[in-house]
């Protein structure tokens, strides 16, 4: 994203967009920690053939993580004021959409964890590659028209693809609803 923003909109806009990615990196660290503690439970339930028990574990965790993401989104103006000079003020518009994209990808990791358990690494790879290609194409189309803020939305849209791909693939592999 930042390379394309720099090319189409300038380095200053890429820097502002980078603020949003910095917050997304913080959110991603939180999710990585949650996922690392969740993964053994997912694999245990899969080993025990009790995959249906996972929703009772995963849904509350995802709800709590969604609350954290929403709180960061709502506090983005204050976060920008505290952490960046006033010239980066536009970054408050970047944070919500980029953090939203990070949340969408966290949903995908729940599916990919299960797919990896089922030895479907090619599916996980294909979904990620498809999202990257879609993001590149959408960025080429929309950044020149709508500016650097479009990159966050195109990324968020592209991240929906692996979530859907993962859900459908997992359903096919496990034969479950």
C-alpha positions in Angstrom: 0.0 0.0 0.0 2.6 2.5 1.1 4.7 2.1 -2.1 1.6 2.7 -4.3 0.6 5.7 -2.1 4.1 7.1 -2.4 4.0 6.7 -6.1 0.5 8.1 -6.7 0.2 10.6 -3.8 3.6 11.4 -2.5 5.8 10.4 0.4 4.0 12.7 2.8 0.7 10.8 2.3 2.5 7.5 2.6 3.9 8.7 6.0 0.4 9.6 7.2 -0.9 6.2 6.0 2.0 4.7 7.9 0.5 5.9 11.2 -2.5 3.8 10.6 -0.3 0.8 9.9 1.6 1.4 13.1 -1.7 1.1 15.0 -2.6 -1.9 13.0 0.7 -3.5 14.0 -0.1 -2.9 17.7 -3.5 -4.6 17.1 -1.9 -7.4 15.2 0.5 -8.0 18.2 -2.5 -8.3 20.4 -4.2 -10.7 18.0 -1.1 -12.8 17.6 -0.9 -13.2 21.4 -4.5 -14.2 21.5 -4.2 -16.6 18.6 -1.1 -18.2 20.1 -3.0 -19.1 23.2 -6.1 -20.1 21.2 -4.3 -22.4 18.8 -3.6 -25.3 21.1 -7.3 -25.4 22.1 -8.4 -25.4 18.4 -6.1 -28.3 17.7 -7.2 -30.2 20.8 -10.9 -29.8 19.9 -10.0 -31.0 16.4 -8.1 -34.0 17.7 -11.1 -34.9 20.0 -13.5 -34.4 17.0 -15.3 -31.7 19.0 -15.0 -28.9 16.5 -18.6 -27.8 17.4 -17.3 -26.8 20.8 -15.0 -24.2 19.2 -17.7 -21.6 18.6 -18.4 -21.4 22.4 -14.7 -20.5 22.8 -13.9 -18.5 19.7 -17.0 -16.3 19.6 -16.5 -14.7 23.0 -12.8 -14.2 22.2 -13.5 -12.6 18.9 -16.2 -10.4 20.5 -13.7 -9.2 23.0 -11.1 -8.6 20.3 -13.7 -6.7 18.2 -14.4 -4.5 21.3 -10.7 -3.7 21.5 -10.5 -2.9 17.8 -13.6 -0.6 18.0 -12.2 1.2 21.0 -9.0 1.9 19.1 -11.0 3.0 16.1 -13.1 5.4 18.2 -10.0 6.8 20.0 -8.0 7.3 16.8 -8.3 11.2 16.9 -6.8 11.1 20.4 -4.2 8.6 19.5 -3.0 10.8 16.6 -2.9 13.9 18.9 -0.8 12.0 21.4 1.6 10.2 19.2 2.1 12.3 16.1 2.6 16.0 15.1 -0.4 18.0 14.0 0.7 17.5 10.3 -0.3 13.8 10.7 -3.8 14.7 11.8 -5.3 13.1 8.7 -4.1 9.8 10.1 -7.1 9.6 12.3 -9.1 8.7 9.2 -6.7 5.9 8.3 -6.6 4.1 11.7 -10.3 2.9 11.8 -10.2 1.3 8.4 -6.8 -0.3 8.7 -7.6 -1.6 12.2 -10.9 -2.9 10.7 -8.8 -4.8 8.1 -6.7 -6.3 10.8 -9.8 -7.5 12.6 -11.0 -9.1 9.3 -7.7 -10.9 8.9 -8.0 -12.2 12.5 -11.2 -13.9 11.5 -9.3 -15.5 8.6 -6.7 -16.8 11.0 -9.4 -18.8 12.9 -10.3 -20.5 9.6 -6.7 -20.9 8.5 -5.8 -22.5 11.9 -8.4 -25.1 11.2 -7.4 -25.5 7.5 -3.8 -26.0 8.5 -4.9 -28.7 11.0 -6.6 -30.4 8.1 -3.3 -30.2 6.1 -4.8 -27.6 3.7 -1.8 -25.3 3.5 -2.2 -24.8 -0.2 -5.7 -23.4 0.4 -4.3 -21.0 3.0 -1.6 -19.9 0.6 -3.9 -19.5 -2.3 -6.4 -17.4 -0.3 -3.6 -15.1 0.9 -2.1 -14.8 -2.6 -5.6 -14.0 -4.1 -6.1 -11.3 -1.4 -2.7 -9.7 -2.3 -3.4 -9.7 -6.0 -6.9 -8.2 -5.4 -5.5 -5.6 -3.1 -2.8 -4.6 -5.7 -5.5 -4.3 -8.5 -7.9 -2.3 -6.3 -5.1 0.0 -5.2 -4.1 0.6 -8.9 -7.7 1.5 -9.7 -8.7 3.5 -6.7 -5.7 5.3 -5.2 -5.2 7.5 -8.3 -8.9 8.5 -8.2 -9.7 8.8 -4.5 -6.3 9.3 -3.0 -4.3 7.6 -0.3 -7.3 6.9 2.0 -8.6 4.5 -0.7 -5.7 2.1 0.1 -7.2 1.3 3.5 -10.6 0.5 2.1 -9.2 -1.6 -0.8 -7.1 -3.5 1.7 -10.1 -4.1 3.9 -12.1 -5.3 0.9 -9.3 -7.5 -0.2 -9.1 -9.1 3.2 -12.7 -10.2 3.0 -11.8 -12.6 0.2 -9.6 -15.0 2.3 -12.2 -14.9 5.0 -14.9 -16.1 2.6 -12.5 -18.5 0.9 -11.4 -19.9 4.3 -15.0 -20.4 5.5 -16.1 -22.1 2.3 -13.0 -24.3 2.2 -13.3 -25.3 5.8 -16.9 -26.3 5.2 -15.9 -28.4 2.3 -13.0 -30.1 4.1 -14.9 -30.9 7.3 -18.4 -31.3 5.8 -19.8 -29.2 8.6 -22.2 -26.3 8.6 
